[in-house]
Amino acid sequence: MTVTIELKPEVETRVAEQAAARGVSVERYIEGVLESHALRPSLDEILAPVRLEFQESGMTEDELGELIKTERRAMWEERHGGRA
């Protein structure tokens, strides 16, 4: 696919600098940026396994909240020598 876009001058300058720093053409740099962004998984896709595991655990949201609170407290105390 071929696409034509208009860039603000400051964006064009920055893109040209980034491409030059990587030793690629502006076209190749923009193509790489777009591919990277388009192929990145969504937050929903990333969290799907965690959500499924939570659902299968049978834990309630309140229980999860309490577990997180307890673990945060334990981590804080570990880092700060037990001072609360």
Residue frames as qw, qx, qy, qz and C-alpha x, y, z in Angstrom:
[[0.000, 0.892, 0.453, 0.000, 0.00, 0.00, 0.00],
 [0.391, 0.228, -0.012, 0.892, 1.19, 3.49, -0.75],
 [0.227, -0.843, -0.463, 0.156, 0.13, 6.36, 1.48],
 [0.323, 0.477, -0.040, 0.816, 0.88, 10.07, 1.22],
 [0.428, -0.739, -0.453, 0.253, 0.90, 12.10, 4.43],
 [0.157, 0.799, -0.081, 0.574, 1.53, 15.73, 5.27],
 [0.677, -0.363, -0.414, 0.488, 3.88, 16.29, 8.20],
 [0.179, -0.982, -0.017, 0.060, 4.38, 19.44, 10.21],
 [0.465, 0.749, -0.396, 0.255, 7.86, 20.84, 9.52],
 [0.299, -0.635, 0.624, -0.344, 9.07, 20.06, 13.05],
 [0.885, -0.058, 0.427, -0.177, 7.85, 16.46, 12.73],
 [0.810, 0.574, -0.088, 0.082, 9.48, 16.10, 9.32],
 [0.164, 0.774, -0.536, 0.295, 12.77, 17.34, 10.76],
 [0.564, -0.445, 0.618, -0.319, 12.59, 14.96, 13.69],
 [0.939, 0.193, 0.261, -0.115, 11.69, 11.99, 11.47],
 [0.648, 0.691, -0.275, 0.168, 14.60, 12.78, 9.16],
 [0.105, -0.703, 0.620, -0.333, 16.96, 12.97, 12.16],
 [0.763, -0.228, 0.540, -0.273, 15.71, 9.66, 13.54],
 [0.909, 0.409, 0.073, -0.024, 16.04, 7.96, 10.15],
 [0.432, 0.757, -0.427, 0.242, 19.57, 9.30, 9.65],
 [0.373, -0.602, 0.624, -0.331, 20.59, 8.19, 13.14],
 [0.828, -0.042, 0.535, -0.162, 19.51, 4.65, 12.21],
 [0.170, -0.379, 0.724, 0.551, 21.08, 4.76, 8.76],
 [0.329, 0.414, 0.834, 0.158, 17.81, 4.22, 6.89],
 [0.001, 0.339, 0.394, 0.854, 15.67, 6.27, 4.53],
 [0.341, -0.037, 0.315, -0.885, 12.83, 8.35, 5.89],
 [0.732, 0.010, -0.372, -0.571, 10.40, 6.02, 4.11],
 [0.657, 0.020, -0.743, 0.129, 11.93, 2.92, 5.71],
 [0.091, 0.071, -0.627, 0.771, 11.99, 4.57, 9.15],
 [0.522, -0.021, 0.116, -0.845, 8.30, 5.55, 8.95],
 [0.761, 0.034, -0.552, -0.339, 7.41, 2.08, 7.66],
 [0.483, 0.054, -0.781, 0.394, 9.20, 0.53, 10.65],
 [0.150, -0.044, 0.477, -0.865, 7.46, 2.83, 13.13],
 [0.663, 0.012, -0.119, -0.739, 4.04, 2.05, 11.66],
 [0.723, 0.053, -0.680, -0.110, 4.69, -1.70, 11.54],
 [0.278, 0.073, -0.750, 0.595, 5.88, -1.72, 15.13],
 [0.332, 0.001, 0.343, -0.879, 2.81, 0.19, 16.29],
 [0.713, 0.069, -0.291, -0.635, 0.30, -1.77, 14.21],
 [0.722, 0.072, -0.688, -0.020, 1.66, -5.17, 15.27],
 [0.007, 0.247, -0.687, 0.683, 1.88, -4.36, 18.99],
 [0.297, -0.427, -0.853, -0.042, -0.69, -6.34, 20.95],
 [0.312, -0.658, -0.132, -0.673, -3.50, -4.37, 22.55],
 [0.219, -0.384, 0.639, -0.629, -3.81, -4.10, 26.32],
 [0.844, -0.045, 0.166, -0.507, -6.80, -6.46, 26.16],
 [0.866, 0.315, -0.389, -0.008, -4.69, -9.04, 24.31],
 [0.285, 0.468, -0.673, 0.497, -1.88, -8.73, 26.85],
 [0.359, -0.269, 0.570, -0.688, -4.22, -9.03, 29.84],
 [0.795, -0.007, -0.342, -0.501, -6.39, -11.86, 28.46],
 [0.670, 0.045, -0.719, 0.177, -4.37, -14.68, 30.10],
 [0.083, 0.104, -0.606, 0.784, -4.33, -12.86, 33.45],
 [0.550, -0.071, 0.071, -0.829, -8.07, -12.24, 33.31],
 [0.801, 0.010, -0.519, -0.297, -8.72, -15.88, 32.42],
 [0.496, 0.079, -0.746, 0.438, -6.52, -17.11, 35.27],
 [0.175, -0.100, 0.447, -0.872, -8.31, -14.78, 37.70],
 [0.703, -0.043, -0.160, -0.692, -11.71, -15.98, 36.50],
 [0.788, 0.041, -0.610, -0.069, -10.67, -19.63, 36.82],
 [0.244, 0.232, -0.706, 0.623, -9.24, -19.04, 40.31],
 [0.419, -0.601, -0.674, -0.097, -12.69, -18.39, 41.77],
 [0.341, -0.274, -0.347, 0.830, -11.27, -15.43, 43.72],
 [0.083, 0.884, 0.460, -0.034, -13.56, -12.45, 44.19],
 [0.335, 0.735, -0.025, 0.589, -12.54, -8.91, 43.30],
 [0.461, -0.826, 0.152, -0.287, -12.51, -8.05, 47.01],
 [0.900, -0.326, 0.200, 0.210, -10.19, -10.98, 47.74],
 [0.706, 0.419, 0.094, 0.563, -7.90, -9.91, 44.90],
 [0.007, 0.865, -0.059, 0.498, -7.85, -6.35, 46.22],
 [0.677, -0.699, 0.207, -0.106, -6.91, -7.58, 49.70],
 [0.914, -0.021, 0.175, 0.366, -4.20, -9.85, 48.28],
 [0.495, 0.636, 0.029, 0.591, -2.69, -6.96, 46.33],
 [0.274, -0.870, 0.121, -0.392, -2.83, -4.69, 49.37],
 [0.843, -0.495, 0.201, 0.064, -1.14, -7.33, 51.55],
 [0.845, 0.175, 0.161, 0.480, 1.58, -8.00, 48.98],
 [0.261, 0.798, -0.020, 0.544, 2.24, -4.28, 48.44],
 [0.506, -0.810, 0.183, -0.234, 2.61, -3.82, 52.18],
 [0.907, -0.270, 0.223, 0.232, 5.00, -6.79, 52.42],
 [0.690, 0.457, 0.101, 0.552, 7.11, -5.47, 49.52],
 [0.014, -0.879, 0.081, -0.469, 7.24, -1.98, 51.06],
 [0.687, -0.685, 0.225, -0.088, 8.31, -3.38, 54.42],
 [0.912, 0.009, 0.180, 0.369, 10.96, -5.54, 52.76],
 [0.508, 0.615, 0.051, 0.601, 12.42, -2.54, 50.94],
 [0.103, -0.767, 0.156, -0.614, 12.25, -0.23, 53.97],
 [0.263, 0.249, -0.787, 0.499, 13.38, -2.58, 56.69],
 [0.307, -0.421, -0.841, 0.147, 9.97, -3.34, 58.15],
 [0.006, 0.261, 0.301, -0.917, 9.05, 0.28, 58.88],
 [0.099, 0.585, 0.757, 0.273, 5.39, 0.96, 58.24]]
